[in-house]
Amino acid sequence: AFFSFLYPGIDPVYRRLILPFHIFGGTANIVLTGAVAITGLTEKALFSLKSKGAEYRDLPAPAVIINMFGLSIVVFTVLVVWLVTKPEFRRRYIPAVNAPQYKLRREQTTE
């Protein structure tokens, strides 16, 4: 789906068929990326703070920073998924001026 939307010569019918898979793949990708980032932050917080003598449950300054960063990742992921699923934020199809169906019309008007 990524290459079909990058290559400009693909027929719009095929793009329309691939679009739901493209949306699902992108949404799944952002959700899984957010989950991996949160998992990495949790591991870093639990293991690195324990080795420095400060317990995570006491909430030292690095723990608060890690928590705020994790919260921002969750909010960002939720907002992106929400925007992707809202129909009013979808891109509307506007035919390009250089599209093949307009070539004949341009040639007729310029002569």
N, C-alpha and C positions, 0 to 999 in steps of 0.2 A: 504494500500500500504506500510506503514511503516513496519508492521510486515512481510509482504511477502518478503521484501528485507532483513530483518534481519534473517529470518529463512532460513538456507542454503539448506533445502531439497525440496523446492518448485520448480516445473518444470519450466524451462526457458520460455516455451510457455506462462504460466500464468504471469510470470514476464513481458514479452514483452507486454501482454495485459494491465497490470496495469500501466506500465511506463508512458503513457501520463497523466493519472490522478494524478500520483505521482508528476510529473513535474509541472502540473498546480496547485496542492495544495500547493506545496512548494513555487512556485512563488507568488501565491496569499497571502500566509502567510508572506513572507518577505515584500511585498508591504504594506499590512495592518499593519504590525508591525512598519514599517517606518512612516506610516501615524499617528499611535497612538503616537509614540515618538515625532513627530513634533507638534501634537496637545497639548501634555503635556508640551512641551517646551514653546509653545506660551502662554498657560494659565499661566504657572509659570512666564514668563517674564512680561505679562500684569498685573497680580494681585500683585505679590510680589514687583515689582519696583514701582508701584503706591502707595503702602502703606508705603514705606520708604521715600517718599518725592521726589524721583527722577523720572522724567517722562521717559517713554520708548522712546518717540520721540526725547529726547535729547541725546540718545545713551550713557549712562554711561558705565563704564567698564563691569559690569555684563551683560548688554544688548549685548555688542559686543561678549562676550564669548558665550552667549546663541546663538547668530546668527551664529557664526562659528561652534558651535557644531551641530546646526540644518543643516547647509550647508554640514557638513561632513556626517550626516545621509542620506541626499538626495543623495549625490554623491555615498556613499556606496550602497544604495538601487538600484540606476540606474546601477551601475557596476555589481552588482549581477544578476539583471534581464538581462542585456546585455550578460553576460557570459553564463547564462542558455539557452538563445535563440540562441546562435551561434553554428552551427553544428560542427565546427572544434574543439570546446572545449568539446564535448561530450566524454564520456568514451567509448572506443572501447571494444567490447566483446572479451575477451581472455579466452578460456576455461581453467578451472583449471586442474592442474595435477592430483588432487585426484578425478576428476569427474567420475561418474560411467561408462561413455563410454570409458574411458581410462584404467579401471581396468583390463579388459581382455587382452589388449595389454601389460600392465606391467607384468602380470602374464606369458604371453608367452615369453617375452624377458628375464625374470629373470631365467627361467628354463633351 
